[in-house]
């Protein structure tokens, strides 16, 4: 009898399936530090605003900086294609849902203009913010030097799935060591979800890794392609690579969990799993200052052949300051995210983010339902 060779499946976990266990001692939340540092840049708020046109504009970047965080501007979006991006954004927001993807596909065919890259970087700097910009691997060698020369402080090379080894028909593809020689600014690379890929990316010399494939509220990659790993497992695996690389080299390469974070609880779990910072999209699209006016759409939404995003109506929930620091009267964890992080750090006895990585994570499928009979609306 022939025994079939079955593919073994590994269990992976998302935010709703785990919980953070309390520590053996506690700390006053006011004594905790949420500082995040990467290659000489330090943020008191360990949050990067995702490079989505509905979220990041030069004006929003200025407000984000005033709250201690950093925004990443999409160099391949409407900001660098149109003189008046606000007019274009208004078209996207007011178009019926069934027509919006076709409109985005049309709008994003306008050419990226080098002069606008410099102008948007300068506008961002004038707002009082450091300027981080996002480019896809295919356009990095052309666009990243232009942005850096204009004064960009950080380059984020970002695609749905990024690896250090890539097979293509290009005569000479993007090589990160060569890119680092070209640029005198930190380079973050993403996105990835595995130990092996994270480790290989770190070995190229880059300064940070973004973690996450398909978890964002506006992303449909998982539905369209079936590819993705839940964020708890992805973050744990990439954090393990970070620690191994630190052991080998003595160089600390931070990881940033990108996507799938909706509440303060999700954010705290990301840090407990090993994230040094998080990248937020939809939670920040709900800010009054966001250019999308309560809407958000995926970066891959305008793809001409296979769109992997959708426009979602997330509503306007409050000012950016409220979303990050309160005050809030909401009880669902969607506001005062940094306040939630500080309280959680106090509960597990962590005085800083590095110590937060030592918090115990447990598998707890009932964590959101146990004892919540009335909250869930059961009769």
Secondary structure, 3 states (H helix, E strand, C coil): CCCCCCCCCCCCCCHHHEEECCCCCCCCHHHCCCCEEECCEEECCCEEECCCCCCCCHHHHHHHHHCCCEEEEECCCHHHCCCCHHHHHHHHHHCCHHHHHHHHHHHCCCCCCHHHHHHHHHHHHHCCCCCEEEECHHHHHHHHHHHHHHCCCEEEEECCCCCCCCCCCCCCCCCHHHHHHHCCCEEEEEEECCHHHHHHHHHCCCCEEEECCCCCCCECHHHHHCCCCCHHHHHHHHHHHHHHHHHHHCCCCEEEEECCCCCHHHHHHHHHCCCCEEEECHHHHCECCCCCCCEECCCCCCCCCCCCECCEECCCCECHHHHHHCCCCCCCCCCCHHHHHHHHHHHHCCCCHHHHCCCCEEECCCCCCCCCCCCCCCC
